[in-house]
Amino acid sequence: MADDRLIPGGVRIDDSAYAYNEMAERLGTLDLTPLLVYIIDNVDASVLPYLAEQFHVTGYEGWRQAKNDAERRALLKNARELHRYKGTEYAIELAIDSLGLTYTLLKWWEYGGLPYHFKISFDLLDSGISADDQNLLAALVNEYKAKRDVLENMEFNLAVTGDIFVGVSQQSSEIITVYPE
């Protein structure tokens, strides 16, 4: 029951004042956390595609390359920075970082290439990359690079960690000849 003391004395004669008072009390008990959609870590996973569309990171701008919710959330957190620095090396690095990949970006003067060309070398640990994923990654880089720049090469280095068991055996022999005296 709503507290009637909150209704001013001159308004108590009207029944609508009591209805407004009860409505205000019910609104005070509503859980408003689902409305906090810009706290990306707390939002429900079903809302992420809508946020991606709102922040304009759908398609080749990162959404197709993101494989799980953690990568999608990282992409959404970086969306404003991605668009602010689009066309720079920083935007490329930010987009690749949101996918959790380890890489090295080399500009043309660092390896003696043609002007405005660059290469990216990816270090993949314990898992390879398919041809489709390579194409998606190239599309992502082309989306955030400057229009004058040319992605010359993408190199993928696969490192696998694990135990190697090596067996070693040694055999020696000697021939002894005994001569009569």
C-alpha positions as CSV (number, residue, x, y, z in Angstrom):
1,M,0.0,0.0,0.0
2,A,1.3,3.4,-1.0
3,D,2.1,6.0,1.7
4,D,-0.8,8.5,1.6
5,R,1.2,11.1,3.4
6,L,3.1,11.8,0.2
7,I,-0.1,13.2,-1.4
8,P,-0.5,17.0,-0.8
9,G,-3.6,17.9,1.2
10,G,-5.4,19.8,-1.6
11,V,-5.1,16.9,-4.0
12,R,-6.4,14.2,-1.7
13,I,-10.0,14.7,-2.8
14,D,-9.2,13.3,-6.2
15,D,-8.9,9.5,-6.7
16,S,-6.4,9.9,-9.4
17,A,-3.8,11.2,-6.9
18,Y,-4.0,7.9,-5.1
19,A,-3.6,6.0,-8.4
20,Y,-0.5,8.1,-9.2
21,N,0.9,7.4,-5.8
22,E,0.5,3.7,-6.2
23,M,2.0,3.8,-9.6
24,A,5.0,5.7,-8.3
25,E,5.5,3.0,-5.6
26,R,5.4,0.2,-8.2
27,L,7.8,2.0,-10.5
28,G,10.3,2.3,-7.6
29,T,10.4,-1.5,-7.3
30,L,11.2,-2.2,-10.9
31,D,14.6,-3.7,-11.8
32,L,16.2,-1.2,-14.2
33,T,19.5,-3.1,-14.8
34,P,18.3,-4.5,-18.2
35,L,18.1,-0.9,-19.4
36,L,21.8,-0.3,-18.7
37,V,22.9,-1.6,-22.2
38,Y,26.0,0.4,-22.4
39,I,27.6,-1.6,-19.6
40,I,28.8,-4.1,-22.1
41,D,30.0,-6.7,-19.6
42,N,26.6,-6.9,-17.9
43,V,24.3,-6.9,-20.8
44,D,22.6,-10.1,-21.9
45,A,24.2,-11.9,-24.9
46,S,21.0,-11.7,-26.9
47,V,21.3,-7.8,-27.0
48,L,24.9,-7.9,-28.5
49,P,23.8,-8.0,-32.2
50,Y,21.6,-4.9,-31.7
51,L,24.4,-3.0,-30.0
52,A,26.7,-4.0,-32.9
53,E,24.3,-2.5,-35.4
54,Q,24.0,0.6,-33.3
55,F,27.8,1.0,-32.9
56,H,28.3,0.2,-36.6
57,V,30.6,-2.8,-36.2
58,T,28.5,-5.4,-38.1
59,G,29.8,-7.3,-41.1
60,Y,33.5,-6.9,-42.0
61,E,34.0,-4.2,-39.4
62,G,34.6,-6.9,-36.8
63,W,31.3,-8.8,-36.1
64,R,31.9,-11.6,-38.6
65,Q,35.5,-12.2,-37.3
66,A,34.5,-12.3,-33.6
67,K,34.0,-16.0,-32.7
68,N,32.6,-15.8,-29.2
69,D,30.8,-13.4,-26.8
70,A,34.1,-12.3,-25.2
71,E,35.5,-11.1,-28.6
72,R,32.1,-9.5,-29.5
73,R,32.0,-7.6,-26.2
74,A,35.6,-6.4,-26.7
75,L,34.7,-5.2,-30.2
76,L,31.7,-3.3,-28.8
77,K,33.8,-1.7,-26.1
78,N,36.3,-0.5,-28.8
79,A,33.7,0.6,-31.3
80,R,33.9,4.3,-30.6
81,E,37.7,4.3,-30.7
82,L,37.7,2.2,-33.9
83,H,35.6,4.8,-35.7
84,R,37.4,7.7,-34.2
85,Y,40.8,6.5,-35.5
86,K,39.6,4.7,-38.6
87,G,42.3,5.0,-41.3
88,T,45.2,4.8,-39.0
89,E,47.5,2.1,-37.8
90,Y,46.0,2.4,-34.3
91,A,42.6,1.4,-35.6
92,I,44.0,-1.7,-37.3
93,E,45.8,-2.6,-34.0
94,L,42.6,-2.0,-32.0
95,A,40.5,-4.2,-34.3
96,I,43.0,-7.1,-34.2
97,D,43.5,-6.7,-30.5
98,S,39.7,-7.1,-29.9
99,L,40.0,-10.5,-31.6
100,G,42.7,-11.5,-29.1
101,L,45.3,-12.3,-31.8
102,T,49.1,-11.8,-31.4
103,Y,50.7,-10.0,-34.4
104,T,53.4,-7.8,-35.6
105,L,52.7,-5.0,-38.1
106,L,55.5,-3.8,-40.3
107,K,55.4,-0.6,-42.3
108,W,57.0,-0.3,-45.7
109,W,60.1,1.6,-44.5
110,E,60.8,-1.1,-41.9
111,Y,61.2,-3.9,-44.5
112,G,62.2,-1.9,-47.6
113,G,58.8,-2.2,-49.4
114,L,57.0,0.1,-51.7
115,P,55.6,3.3,-50.2
116,Y,52.4,3.0,-48.2
117,H,52.5,-0.8,-48.1
118,F,52.5,-2.9,-44.9
119,K,52.7,-6.5,-43.8
120,I,51.2,-8.2,-40.8
121,S,52.6,-11.3,-39.2
122,F,50.3,-13.3,-36.9
123,D,51.5,-15.7,-34.3
124,L,49.0,-18.5,-33.8
125,L,49.3,-20.7,-30.7
126,D,48.0,-24.2,-30.7
127,S,45.4,-23.7,-33.5
128,G,45.5,-23.0,-37.1
129,I,43.4,-20.6,-39.2
130,S,41.1,-21.5,-42.1
131,A,41.1,-19.9,-45.5
132,D,37.8,-18.3,-44.8
133,D,39.1,-16.8,-41.5
134,Q,42.1,-15.5,-43.4
135,N,39.8,-13.7,-45.8
136,L,37.7,-12.3,-43.0
137,L,40.9,-11.0,-41.3
138,A,42.0,-9.4,-44.5
139,A,38.6,-7.7,-44.9
140,L,38.8,-6.4,-41.3
141,V,42.3,-4.9,-41.9
142,N,41.1,-3.4,-45.2
143,E,38.1,-1.9,-43.4
144,Y,40.2,0.1,-40.9
145,K,43.3,0.9,-42.9
146,A,43.8,4.2,-44.7
147,K,42.5,4.0,-48.3
148,R,45.9,4.8,-49.7
149,D,47.6,2.0,-47.8
150,V,48.0,-1.5,-49.3
151,L,48.0,-4.7,-47.3
152,E,50.9,-6.4,-49.0
153,N,51.1,-9.6,-47.1
154,M,49.6,-11.5,-44.1
155,E,51.9,-14.2,-42.7
156,F,50.7,-16.8,-40.2
157,N,53.2,-18.5,-37.9
158,L,51.9,-21.6,-36.1
159,A,53.5,-22.6,-32.8
160,V,52.4,-25.7,-31.1
161,T,53.3,-26.4,-27.5
162,G,53.4,-29.9,-26.1
163,D,55.5,-32.7,-24.6
164,I,57.9,-34.6,-26.8
165,F,58.9,-38.0,-25.7
166,V,62.2,-39.3,-27.0
167,G,63.5,-42.8,-26.5
168,V,67.3,-43.4,-26.7
169,S,69.0,-46.7,-26.8
170,Q,72.7,-47.4,-27.0
171,Q,74.3,-50.6,-28.1
172,S,78.0,-51.3,-28.2
173,S,79.9,-54.4,-29.1
174,E,83.5,-55.6,-29.3
175,I,85.0,-58.6,-31.1
176,I,87.7,-60.4,-29.2
177,T,89.8,-62.9,-31.0
178,V,91.9,-65.4,-28.9
179,Y,95.0,-66.9,-30.6
180,P,96.7,-70.0,-29.4
181,E,100.1,-69.4,-27.9
